[in-house]
Each structure stands twice: as structure tokens, then as C-alpha cells.
Amino acid sequence: MKTAFTLLVLSTTLLGCSNSISPELNQCAQQNYQCERSCEMQNTPETMSLQVCTDKCIEQYNACKAQAEKITESKR
């Protein structure tokens, strides 16, 4: 859960001049939050299975973010 928020803040910071977060990037962050919440509900805290699950969420977020950045760049 903290990871999704951290990623969203970091993504916003990296966008620099942009005053708002792109809808695509916002959707990535929301999907990541839901993914991590699902991991937390399905796995025991502080276990390897939870870590593996959240790592997969982060990988999905990174792929989504890369796609969102391409879309954002093509709109400029």
C-alpha cells in the first residue's frame, strides 16, 4: 500500500513541469494500489509469498508506467 503511494509521488515528481498527473499514469497507480491490497489480503504479513506478490505488482506498475509515458509523450 505504501509502495503505490510512493510510486505515485515519485512519478509526479519525475514529471516535473506537468501540473497534473496524466489519466493513464493515475490509472497505473490505482491498479497498483488494488494489486498490493489484494496481495495483503491473500498472504500472511511479512512472508516471502507476500513479497513475491507485491514484487509482481511493482513489475506490472513499471510496465504500465512505461506505456503511460509513451501515450503522454505522443499527445504532446
N, C-alpha and C positions, 0 to 999 in steps of 0.2 A: 504494500500500500504506500509506504514511504517512497519506494522507488519510482512509482508512477508520478507522484508529485514532484520529486526531484528531477525526473526526466523532463517533465513539462516546464519547470522553471529553467532548467538548463537549455532546453530547446528555445524558449522565449528569449533568453539571454543571447544565445548564439545568433538569433535572427537579427539582432542589432537594431537597425534603423526602423524596422517594421513596428508600427504602433499596435498591431493586433496579431493574434495567432491565427494562422490560416485554418479554415474549417477542416481541412484534411489532417493537419497536424493535431488539432484538437480531438478529432475522431480517433487518431492513433493513441493519444493519451488516455482517452476514455476506454478504449478496448484493452489497453494495458492494465488499467485500474481493475477492470472487470476480470481479466485473466488472473491477476495476482490475488484478488479476493477469492476467486474460485479455488486457487491453489491453497490459500489459507483455510478454506472451509473443508477441503478434501484431504488435507495432510496434517500430521501432527507437527506442532511448532518445533522449530529448531532441529529438524531431521533432514537427512540427505534427500529424501523424496520431496520435501518442500523446496529445498534449494534447487533441485533439478527442475521442478515445475516452474519456479519463478525465473530461472535462467532461460527457459523456453519462452516465457512471456517477454523477457527482455530482447531475445533474438527476434521475436515477432515484431516488437515495437521498433527495433532498429531497421528492420526491412520496411515496415510501414512508413517510418520517418523518411527513409531514403526516397521512397515512392512519392510521399507528400512533398518533399523538397523539389523533386523533378516537376511535379504538377505546378507548384508555386512558381518555379522559375519559368516554366513555359507560358504562364499567364502574364509575365512582365513584358 
